[in-house]
Amino acid sequence: MGQLEYNLPMPEIIEPFRIKSVEPIRFTTREQRDKILKDAKYNPFLIDGDDVLIDLLTDSGTSAMSAAQWGAIMTGDESYAGSRSFKRFEAKVREIFGFKHVIPTHQGRAAEKILMAIVGGAGKIIPNNHHFDTTRANVEFTGAQALDLVIDEGKDPDNLHPFKGNLDVAKLQRLLETGNGGLGKGQIPIGMITVTNNTGGGQPVSMANVKEVSATLRKAGIPFIIDSCRFAENAWFIKQREPGYADKTPKEIAQEMFSYADGATMSLKKDGFGNIGGFLALNDDELAEQARNLLILTEGFPTYGGLAGRDLEALAQGLDEVLDEHYLEDRTATIRYLANKLTEKGVKIVQPPGGHAVYIDAKRFYPQIPATQFPAQVFVNELYLEGGIRGVEIGSVMFGKCVDGVEHGADRELVRLALPRRVYTQAHVNYVADVISEMYDKREEAIGLKIVKQAPFLRHFTAELAPV
Ligand SMILES: *Cc1c(COP(=O)(O)O)cnc(C)c1O
C-alpha cells in the first residue's frame, strides 16, 4: 500500500448513499405523451404521476426515506397520550432548534394556521423576507397584511449576492418606527424570516442577517419566528459562504441560528426527510398554551398533533440525517451541476442556483412568446412532451390575472425544477439537462398557449389551456 499511484477519474462528489429499495419509473413514447398532454388540457398539474418519468414538480414530501427511517417506523408508539415516539421527536427538535415548546402538526401550513390565528387579525402587519404562498394565505385569512421585505438584490435574477434571501433591515426598521400608516409597532405582532427563501429561488439568509433582524425585533419587543422549512440547506450555505463558519458543523450553525429566534414553523416534508409532518416551536409559555388549545381543535392531542407515532419516529431520525455534511454537499452540488449544464448551453436561470431547485427564465428562453401566451407554461409542456419530465410554472398562469376577459401577464416567467431529496441519480439529472438542451435547439419553433377555462382563485392548479 502506498507505493502504487492510482490516477482514477474520481468524481468530486458521488451520491452519498447506496440504494436498498427501488421504485420503477414508467417510460412513455412521445406519441403517448402528446395524447396525455392534450387530455390534461396542457396543464401538467392534471397529468397522473404514473405518466411522469422524472417528477420535479416539488421537493415537498417527495424525498426518499432511509433504511433507518423505515426501521424507526416499526418502533412507533401509537399511544394516544404520552407516546414514547413524541418524546423522541420532541427531544430531537429541542436539540437542534432549542425551543422550549414543540407542537407537532401534520404539515407546515397547519403550524402557520395555528400561529396566525393567535397573532394575526385585521390591521396587523407581519413582515418576512418573502412569505411563502401558504404563509401569506394564512396571514391574509386573518385579515392581517403579509409584507415582503427581501433585499433588492434578491429580486434581480442575475445578481450574484451570496445571500439573496436576506431581509432588508433598514426597511424593517422604518416599518417599526412608522408602522405602515403611522400606527406604530403595536400592529406588528411577530416578525418572520424564511430560510431558505423559497419564493425568491431557494436563496439563503446569512447568519449576520438573522442576528440583525433578531436584534431589531427584540429591541422593539416583537417575537421573531423563523419559517425553517429548508434550515439545513441554509446552514450549509452559511458554512460555505459566510466568514467564520467553515469549521462549524451544519448542526452547530442551525443551533446558533435558532438561538436568535423565539420560535419556528416547520414543514418536515422539506428538510425533515418526511413524506408528511411539521411542527410549531415556541419559547413563550402563554403563546404555546394557546397554540396547544387550537391544536386539539383541528390537529389532535399535543403528543401527536396531526401525525402517527411512527411518523414522529421517522421524522426524528430524518432530522439527524438531513444535517449530514455528505448529504448536504451532494444536495447542493446536484443543483449546481444541473444549473451549470444549463448555463453552459445558454439557458438563463435565476443566479446563483439555490438549495432545492433550478429556476429557468422562460421569458428569455422563448422571447417570441408574450407573457399573455404563457411562455413558462409552454416550457413545462415542452419539457413533458420532449422528455416525460414535470416541472412547475411560476409565471402568468400562476400569478397573472384575467380582467374582463383580458389577460394581464405577471412580472416573471419562471419554471421551477425542484429536486426531491435522495431520489434521482446523476444519470437522471444528465437526462434532464439533455432534454432541455434539445428544447433549446428547437426553441424558435415553440408557439404560445391560451387559457380556455379557469377558476377565479389559484387558477394554475386546474386551468385548461390550448395552443394559440
Ligand atoms: C412548503 C412550505 C411551507 C408550507 O409547508 P406545507 O408542509 O406544504 O404545508 C411553508 N413555508 C415554506 C417556505 C415552504 O417551502
The ligand as an SDF file (V2000), in Angstrom:
LIG
                    3D

 15 15  0  0  0  0  0  0  0  0999 V2000
  -43.6760   24.1600    1.9450 C   0  0  0  0  0  0  0  0  0  0  0  0
  -43.5290   25.3960    2.6710 C   0  0  0  0  0  0  0  0  0  0  0  0
  -44.4620   25.7940    3.6390 C   0  0  0  0  0  0  0  0  0  0  0  0
  -45.7440   25.0240    3.9080 C   0  0  0  0  0  0  0  0  0  0  0  0
  -45.5000   23.7070    4.2950 O   0  0  0  0  0  0  0  0  0  0  0  0
  -46.5060   22.5090    3.9220 P   0  0  0  0  0  0  0  0  0  0  0  0
  -45.9040   21.3270    4.6080 O   0  0  0  0  0  0  0  0  0  0  0  0
  -46.5120   22.3910    2.4290 O   0  0  0  0  0  0  0  0  0  0  0  0
  -47.8390   22.8350    4.4460 O   0  0  0  0  0  0  0  0  0  0  0  0
  -44.2190   26.9770    4.3160 C   0  0  0  0  0  0  0  0  0  0  0  0
  -43.1420   27.7320    4.0700 N   0  0  0  0  0  0  0  0  0  0  0  0
  -42.2180   27.3790    3.1470 C   0  0  0  0  0  0  0  0  0  0  0  0
  -41.0320   28.2370    2.9180 C   0  0  0  0  0  0  0  0  0  0  0  0
  -42.3840   26.2140    2.4130 C   0  0  0  0  0  0  0  0  0  0  0  0
  -41.4740   25.8830    1.4910 O   0  0  0  0  0  0  0  0  0  0  0  0
  1  2  1  0
  2  3  1  0
  2 14  2  0
  3  4  1  0
  3 10  2  0
  4  5  1  0
  5  6  1  0
  6  7  2  0
  6  8  1  0
  6  9  1  0
 10 11  1  0
 11 12  2  0
 12 13  1  0
 12 14  1  0
 14 15  1  0
M  END
$$$$
